[in-house]
Amino acid sequence: MKFRTEIDKPQLKGRIDYNSKIVTLGSCFAENITKRLASAKFCVKHSPVGILFNPASIASTLTAFAERSAVDCGRIVRRSEGWVSLDCHSELTMPTEEEAIKTLQNAIDEGHKLLRSATCVIITFGTAWVYEHIATGRVVANCHKQPSREFCRRRMSVEEIVALFKPLMEGVLRDKHVIFTVSPIRHTADGLTENCVSKAILRLAADTLSSTYDNADYFPAYEIVTDDLRDYRFYAEDMVHPSAQAVEYIWQRFIESALADSAVELLPKVEKIIAAATHKPFNPNSEEYATFCKRYLKEAQRLSMIDFSAECEVFERYSK
């Protein structure tokens, strides 16, 4: 007897290995995948401008990275905590306007370098609802608690999202492996009914893009949570975010679908070296622990394509 409907293993056209250089952009899921990949020693960076929820802001950020655009000073606003741009997350808030401009420009410069060298870009759509700055008619990444009268809330269409990404897919992203995902996190502030429509739009847009371009894939993080797990025991206390157990399950499915066979084969060895470096011996000055460290130091040095600098520092310290 089956008590849940499992999603078939997604067949991604591209695969990630330990030679891949990965950049992630979008909502919280992109940040979570970044942490998981980084902890497994993949070369990965999340967008320097922070979490982005809507496709329009993701597309404009990619364009800014590609063109190494100068900061639009007219988009810098003051909030109670300091100054920040309407084009980035609140984590880039700075005490002064000048610092905010400099911080965002540094983030764009870093994004330019990351995007230029990236072989894989993971993009997560969070919501199709956007806020347009009435004064400019431009979508903002974050309202930063500015007066609501300054913004107009509307919902993007499938066609609008696809049109925004078409020049990117045929331009700066054309030679990169692009993985689209839809965040499984529900935007309850939009209302559950509106959230369902929003996710449907994002899913159709992701499907259109991944079907149209040979270098694009779709990973079903949204479906895994809502259709495979579909039980509140797989949600955190807020009943919105996936639980730690659900995140682990998504990660395992991502490994099966997105990683090359060579990476899957190396992953247990990588995890073993990381665990060895964090091991707390009863007597760190013993001959036994020195032998232990020497063995894992050789293992880490043998996998030269992976950055084990922090682990090697530990092994070298105690293997003398």
C-alpha positions in Angstrom: 0.0 0.0 0.0 1.3 3.4 -1.0 0.7 6.4 1.2 2.2 9.2 -0.9 2.8 10.0 -4.6 6.5 10.2 -5.4 7.8 12.4 -8.2 9.8 10.6 -10.8 13.5 11.4 -10.9 13.8 14.6 -13.0 15.9 14.1 -16.1 18.1 17.2 -16.3 19.8 17.8 -19.6 22.9 19.2 -17.9 24.9 18.0 -14.8 26.9 19.7 -12.1 30.4 18.4 -11.2 33.3 19.5 -9.1 34.6 21.6 -12.0 31.4 23.6 -12.3 31.3 27.2 -11.2 27.8 27.9 -9.9 25.9 31.2 -9.3 22.4 31.2 -7.7 19.8 33.9 -7.8 16.3 34.3 -6.5 14.3 33.5 -3.4 15.2 31.6 -0.2 15.4 28.2 -2.1 18.3 29.5 -4.1 20.1 30.5 -0.9 19.4 27.1 0.7 20.7 25.2 -2.3 23.8 27.5 -2.2 24.5 26.5 1.4 24.1 22.8 0.6 26.3 22.9 -2.4 28.9 25.0 -0.5 28.9 22.6 2.4 29.6 19.8 -0.1 32.6 21.8 -1.4 31.2 22.8 -4.7 32.3 26.1 -6.2 29.1 28.1 -5.6 28.1 31.7 -4.8 24.7 33.3 -4.1 23.8 36.6 -5.7 25.8 39.4 -4.0 22.6 41.6 -3.9 20.8 39.1 -1.7 17.5 37.3 -2.0 15.2 38.4 -4.9 11.6 37.2 -5.0 10.2 38.1 -8.4 11.4 37.3 -11.9 11.6 40.9 -13.0 14.1 41.8 -10.3 16.1 38.6 -11.0 16.2 39.5 -14.7 17.2 43.1 -14.1 19.9 41.9 -11.7 21.3 39.5 -14.3 21.4 42.4 -16.8 23.2 44.7 -14.3 25.7 41.9 -13.6 26.3 41.3 -17.3 26.7 45.0 -18.2 28.4 45.9 -14.9 26.0 48.7 -14.6 26.5 51.8 -12.4 24.2 52.1 -9.4 21.1 54.1 -10.0 21.4 56.7 -7.2 17.7 57.6 -7.7 16.8 54.2 -6.4 18.6 54.7 -3.0 16.1 55.2 -0.2 16.2 55.9 3.5 14.7 53.5 6.0 14.8 53.4 9.8 17.9 51.2 9.8 19.8 53.2 7.2 20.1 53.6 3.4 19.5 50.9 0.8 18.5 50.5 -2.9 15.1 49.4 -4.1 17.0 47.0 -6.3 18.4 44.8 -3.6 17.7 43.0 -0.4 17.7 44.8 3.0 20.9 43.0 4.0 22.7 45.6 2.0 21.4 48.5 4.2 24.2 50.9 5.1 24.4 53.8 7.7 24.9 56.5 4.9 23.7 57.0 1.4 27.3 57.0 0.1 28.0 53.7 1.8 24.9 52.2 0.3 25.9 53.2 -3.2 29.4 51.9 -2.7 28.2 48.6 -1.3 25.7 48.0 -4.1 28.3 48.9 -6.7 30.7 46.4 -5.2 28.0 43.8 -5.2 27.3 44.5 -8.9 31.1 44.3 -9.7 31.3 41.0 -7.9 28.2 39.7 -9.6 29.8 40.6 -13.0 32.9 38.5 -12.2 30.8 35.6 -10.9 28.5 35.6 -13.9 31.3 35.9 -16.4 33.1 32.8 -15.0 30.0 30.8 -14.2 29.3 27.5 -16.0 25.9 27.0 -14.2 23.3 29.5 -13.1 20.4 28.4 -10.7 17.4 30.7 -10.8 14.5 30.4 -8.3 11.3 32.2 -8.9 9.4 33.1 -5.6 6.3 35.1 -6.6 4.7 36.6 -9.7 3.4 39.5 -7.6 5.5 42.6 -8.0 5.5 46.2 -6.7 6.1 49.0 -9.3 7.5 52.2 -8.2 4.9 54.7 -9.4 7.4 57.5 -10.0 9.4 55.4 -12.4 7.1 52.6 -13.5 9.9 50.1 -12.6 9.5 47.0 -10.5 11.4 47.0 -7.2 13.1 44.1 -5.6 12.0 45.3 -2.1 9.8 48.2 -0.9 12.0 48.6 2.2 9.0 49.8 4.3 8.5 52.9 2.1 5.0 54.4 2.0 2.6 52.1 0.2 1.2 55.1 -1.8 4.5 55.1 -3.7 3.9 51.7 -5.2 1.4 49.8 -7.4 1.0 46.1 -6.8 0.3 43.8 -9.8 0.8 40.3 -11.0 3.2 39.4 -13.8 2.1 37.2 -16.7 3.7 34.2 -18.1 4.4 36.0 -21.4 6.0 39.0 -19.5 8.4 36.7 -17.6 9.4 34.8 -20.7 10.0 38.0 -22.6 12.3 39.3 -19.9 14.4 36.2 -19.9 14.5 35.7 -23.7 17.4 38.2 -24.3 19.2 36.8 -21.3 18.9 33.2 -22.4 20.1 34.3 -25.9 22.8 36.6 -24.5 24.8 36.3 -21.3 23.3 32.9 -20.4 23.5 31.2 -23.8 26.7 29.3 -23.0 25.8 28.4 -19.4 23.8 25.6 -17.9 20.6 27.2 -16.5 18.5 25.5 -13.9 15.1 27.0 -13.2 13.2 26.3 -10.0 10.0 27.6 -8.3 10.3 28.1 -4.6 8.1 25.8 -2.5 7.7 28.5 0.1 4.2 29.9 0.1 3.8 33.7 0.1 0.9 33.8 2.5 0.9 37.6 2.7 -0.5 37.5 -0.9 -3.3 35.2 0.3 -3.4 31.5 -0.4 -5.6 31.8 -3.5 -3.4 34.5 -5.0 -0.3 32.5 -4.1 -1.6 29.5 -6.0 -2.2 31.6 -9.1 1.2 33.1 -8.7 3.0 29.8 -8.4 1.1 28.5 -11.5 2.3 31.5 -13.5 5.9 30.9 -12.4 5.7 27.2 -13.2 4.4 27.9 -16.7 7.1 30.5 -17.3 9.8 28.1 -16.1 8.4 25.3 -18.2 8.4 27.6 -21.3 12.0 28.6 -20.8 13.3 25.2 -20.0 11.5 23.7 -23.0 12.6 26.4 -25.4 16.3 26.5 -24.6 18.6 23.5 -24.9 20.8 24.7 -22.1 18.0 25.1 -19.6 16.5 22.6 -17.1 13.8 22.7 -14.5 14.2 21.1 -11.1 10.8 20.4 -9.4 11.5 21.7 -5.8 7.9 23.1 -5.7 6.3 19.8 -6.7 8.5 17.8 -4.4 7.1 19.7 -1.4 3.5 20.2 -2.5 2.8 16.9 -4.3 5.4 14.4 -3.0 5.7 15.4 0.7 2.3 17.3 0.9 2.0 16.9 4.7 2.3 19.6 7.4 4.9 17.5 9.3 7.3 18.5 6.5 6.8 22.2 7.2 8.4 24.4 9.9 6.4 25.9 12.7 5.3 28.8 10.6 3.5 26.3 8.2 5.2 28.1 5.3 8.8 27.1 5.1 9.9 23.4 4.6 11.2 21.6 7.6 14.8 20.5 8.0 13.6 17.0 7.0 12.0 18.3 3.9 15.1 20.4 2.9 17.2 17.3 3.3 14.9 15.3 1.1 14.9 18.0 -1.6 18.7 18.0 -1.4 18.9 14.2 -1.9 16.6 14.5 -4.9 18.8 17.4 -6.3 21.8 15.1 -5.9 20.1 12.4 -7.9 19.0 14.8 -10.7 21.5 17.6 -11.0 24.9 16.1 -10.1 27.1 14.3 -12.6 28.0 10.6 -11.8 31.5 11.7 -11.0 30.3 14.2 -8.4 27.9 11.7 -6.9 30.8 9.3 -6.6 33.1 11.9 -5.0 30.5 13.3 -2.6 30.8 10.6 0.2 34.6 11.0 0.1 34.2 14.7 0.4 31.8 14.4 3.4 34.2 11.9 5.1 37.1 14.4 4.8 34.9 17.2 6.2 33.7 15.0 9.1 37.3 14.0 9.8 38.4 17.7 10.1 35.6 18.5 12.5 36.2 15.4 14.6 37.1 16.2 18.3 39.6 13.7 19.5 39.9 12.8 23.2 43.7 13.5 23.0 44.6 15.7 20.0 48.3 15.3 20.8 48.3 11.5 20.6 50.2 9.5 17.9 47.0 7.9 16.9 45.4 11.2 16.0 48.5 12.4 14.2 48.3 9.2 12.0 44.6 9.9 11.5 45.3 13.4 10.3 48.1 12.3 8.0 45.8 9.8 6.3 43.1 12.4 5.7 45.6 15.0 4.7 46.7 12.7 1.8 43.1 12.1 0.9 42.3 15.8 0.7 45.5 16.6 -1.3 44.6 13.8 -3.7 41.3 15.5 -4.5 43.1 18.6 -5.7 40.2 20.0 -7.7 38.3 20.6 -4.5 39.1 23.4 -2.0 40.0 21.6 1.2 42.3 24.4 2.5 40.4 24.8 5.8 40.5 21.0 6.4 44.1 20.7 5.4 45.1 23.4 7.8 43.6 21.3 10.6 45.2 18.0 9.4 48.6 19.7 9.0 48.4 21.2 12.5 48.0 17.9 14.2 49.9 15.6 11.9 53.4 16.9 12.9 
